[in-house]
Amino acid sequence: MSKSAPVLVLPRAHCKSIQKNPNFRLTLPWQGWHWPQQWLWLSRDIAETDENFLQVIPYVVLRNSEGKFWAYARGKSDEARLNGKCSIGVGGHIDDIDMGDTFKDIVSAALARELHEELGINVNPSKFNPAQWIYDGTNPVGRVHLGLVYVLPWPDFVEPKSAERGKLIELGFVSRDEILNNPRFEIWSVLAAEALSLTDRQNEGGDR
């Protein structure tokens, strides 16, 4: 993607929890949120340094029946800072090719496009609701990005495969603890794995 291409952003002022805690790491459950009504398109070269805005990144997590997360290492990437990092999230910036009438339509189009480009799979994103937001305010890059996490249940009888050889190096399904104890995992993966595992434990406790 060209650095001058427009990307979808939310005004930071409309994200109250982040506005109050700009320098912290946060996970915010989707439950109780409404789809944002105010968004705009901003040149990425501006959005990368203007902390008045948050670039929205759909972040799709694949989980199997054991609750483990599919993980991969990045090969060659347009984002040099991500090369060699491990992740459990498939996704990327939302650009104007994903244009739609509502925020939900735009994010859904981007989500479907990313899964097709990265893994060669086709999904109907309207069947999935977001699980949480993730935000890392501890560094300048993190302060201008906001992850929207989706969970895609994955069948046990097939392994996900990268659609582009060498771009993603499959590591298979890993547990929360394996993610937390491996410093190669990017912080968004750590935040997502912790929050989703906590939700699992809360739901299990609520069923007793």
C-alpha positions in Angstrom: 0.0 0.0 0.0 1.3 3.5 -0.9 2.0 5.7 2.1 -0.1 8.4 0.5 -3.2 6.1 0.1 -6.2 6.9 2.2 -6.9 4.6 5.2 -9.9 4.4 7.5 -9.5 6.2 10.8 -11.5 7.0 13.9 -11.1 10.3 15.7 -9.3 9.6 19.0 -11.8 12.0 20.8 -14.6 9.5 20.1 -12.8 6.6 21.8 -13.3 7.7 25.4 -11.5 4.9 27.1 -8.4 5.4 24.9 -8.6 9.2 25.2 -8.4 8.8 29.0 -5.5 6.3 28.9 -3.5 7.2 25.8 -0.2 5.7 27.0 -1.5 2.4 28.3 -2.2 -1.0 26.8 -5.9 -1.7 26.7 -8.3 -4.5 25.7 -11.9 -3.4 25.5 -14.6 -6.0 25.0 -16.9 -5.4 22.1 -20.0 -6.2 24.1 -21.8 -3.0 24.8 -20.2 -1.1 21.9 -22.1 0.2 18.9 -20.7 0.5 15.4 -18.9 3.9 15.2 -21.0 6.5 13.3 -18.1 9.0 12.8 -15.1 7.9 10.7 -13.1 9.4 7.9 -10.4 8.5 5.3 -7.0 10.0 5.9 -3.8 9.8 3.9 -1.7 7.1 5.6 1.5 9.2 5.7 -0.5 11.7 7.8 -2.3 9.1 9.9 1.0 7.4 10.8 2.1 10.4 12.9 -1.1 12.3 13.8 -2.2 11.0 17.2 -5.6 12.7 16.9 -6.7 9.7 14.8 -6.6 5.9 15.1 -6.1 3.7 12.1 -8.5 0.7 12.4 -7.0 -2.7 11.8 -9.3 -5.8 11.5 -7.4 -8.6 13.4 -8.8 -12.0 12.7 -7.8 -14.8 15.2 -8.2 -18.5 14.1 -9.0 -20.9 17.0 -9.5 -24.6 17.0 -11.7 -26.7 19.2 -9.1 -26.8 22.0 -9.1 -23.0 22.2 -5.6 -22.8 20.8 -4.6 -20.0 18.4 -3.2 -20.4 14.9 0.2 -18.7 14.8 2.7 -17.7 12.1 6.0 -15.9 11.7 6.2 -13.1 9.2 8.6 -13.5 6.3 9.2 -10.6 4.0 6.7 -7.8 4.8 6.0 -4.2 3.6 6.2 -3.3 7.3 9.9 -3.7 8.1 9.2 -3.4 11.8 7.1 -6.6 11.6 9.7 -8.8 9.8 10.5 -11.9 11.9 7.7 -11.2 14.4 5.2 -13.9 15.3 1.5 -13.2 15.4 -1.9 -14.8 15.8 -3.8 -12.1 13.9 -4.5 -11.9 10.2 -5.4 -8.4 9.0 -4.1 -5.1 7.8 -5.0 -1.5 7.1 -8.4 -0.6 5.6 -8.0 1.3 2.4 -10.5 2.8 -0.1 -10.9 -0.4 -2.0 -13.0 -1.5 0.9 -15.3 1.5 0.6 -18.9 1.0 1.9 -21.9 2.9 3.3 -21.4 2.1 7.0 -18.4 1.4 9.2 -19.5 -2.2 9.6 -19.7 -2.6 5.8 -16.2 -1.2 5.4 -14.6 -3.3 8.1 -16.4 -6.4 6.8 -15.1 -5.9 3.3 -11.5 -5.4 4.6 -11.8 -8.5 6.8 -12.9 -10.7 3.9 -10.2 -9.2 1.5 -7.4 -9.8 4.0 -8.4 -13.5 4.7 -8.5 -14.1 1.0 -5.2 -12.4 0.3 -3.3 -14.0 3.2 -4.9 -17.5 3.5 -6.8 -17.9 0.2 -10.1 -18.5 2.0 -13.5 -16.9 1.5 -15.8 -16.1 4.4 -19.0 -14.2 4.9 -17.9 -11.6 7.5 -21.5 -10.6 8.2 -21.8 -13.9 10.2 -19.2 -12.8 12.7 -19.2 -10.1 15.4 -16.1 -8.5 16.8 -14.8 -9.8 20.1 -12.7 -6.8 21.3 -10.6 -3.8 20.6 -6.9 -3.8 21.3 -4.7 -0.8 21.8 -1.0 -0.3 22.7 -0.3 3.3 23.8 3.3 2.6 25.0 4.9 3.7 21.7 4.3 6.1 18.8 3.3 3.4 16.4 0.8 1.8 18.8 -0.8 5.2 19.6 -2.0 5.6 16.0 -3.5 2.1 15.6 -6.6 0.4 16.9 -7.2 -3.3 16.4 -10.6 -4.8 16.0 -10.4 -8.5 16.9 -12.6 -11.2 15.3 -12.5 -14.9 16.2 -12.9 -17.4 13.4 -13.5 -21.0 14.6 -11.3 -23.4 12.6 -11.9 -27.1 11.9 -9.5 -29.6 13.4 -9.1 -31.6 10.2 -7.3 -29.0 8.1 -4.3 -26.7 8.8 -4.4 -23.0 7.6 -1.9 -22.3 4.8 -0.5 -19.0 3.6 -1.7 -18.1 0.1 1.7 -16.5 -0.7 4.7 -18.7 -0.1 7.3 -17.1 2.2 5.1 -14.2 3.3 3.6 -16.1 6.3 5.5 -19.1 7.9 3.0 -21.4 9.5 3.7 -22.3 13.2 0.5 -24.3 13.8 -1.9 -23.9 16.7 -0.4 -22.7 20.0 -1.7 -22.2 23.5 -2.0 -18.9 25.4 1.0 -19.7 27.6 3.2 -20.4 24.5 2.3 -17.0 23.2 2.9 -15.2 26.5 6.2 -16.9 27.0 7.6 -16.2 23.5 9.1 -12.7 23.2 8.9 -12.9 19.4 5.1 -12.5 19.5 3.9 -9.0 18.8 2.1 -7.2 21.6 -1.3 -7.3 19.9 -1.1 -11.1 19.9 -0.3 -11.1 23.6 -3.2 -8.7 24.4 -5.7 -10.7 22.2 -4.7 -14.1 23.6 -4.9 -12.9 27.2 -8.2 -11.2 26.8 -9.9 -14.0 24.8 -8.6 -16.7 27.3 -9.9 -14.6 30.2 -13.3 -14.4 28.5 -13.3 -18.2 28.1 -12.6 -18.6 31.8 -15.3 -16.2 32.8 -17.8 -17.9 30.6 -16.9 -21.3 32.0 -17.3 -19.9 35.5 -20.7 -18.5 34.7 -22.0 -21.8 33.5 -21.4 -23.5 36.9 
